Amino acid sequence: MTAKHRLAAAVVCAISLAPDLARGDADSSAQASGMLTAMEGDAHRVALLLRTARAARRAGPVKCVDAYLSQVDTDVRHGREDLADLRAALATGDAARAKRAFAWLAARREAARAASFAADTCIT
């Protein structure tokens, strides 16, 4: 299964699991903020792994961890956009747009988590 297929599957899963945003705008926003915070934590953790690999002067692990850090950083960057879109949609009462933004954020959260775990395999 390619990365594109995994992302598509995660989006479909996230859409089906997204909360009923019309009922809990504040809860949805808080949950989305928590997801972004977790993604930022993943980025920090993978950056520490990269620092460790560089200190060991091992080219293979550095290249491997760096690739995963790029993935996590991209997910965080897009996640910030998703969170802003979610908040804007909630402010205007656009439940469909809010649900879509939440689903994308959830999918990116899962992708960041998977990349974070995969980065561990580079070091061992």
Secondary structure as UniProt FT lines:
FT   HELIX           3..17
FT   TURN            21..23
FT   HELIX           25..55
FT   TURN            56..57
FT   HELIX           59..92
FT   HELIX           95..123
//
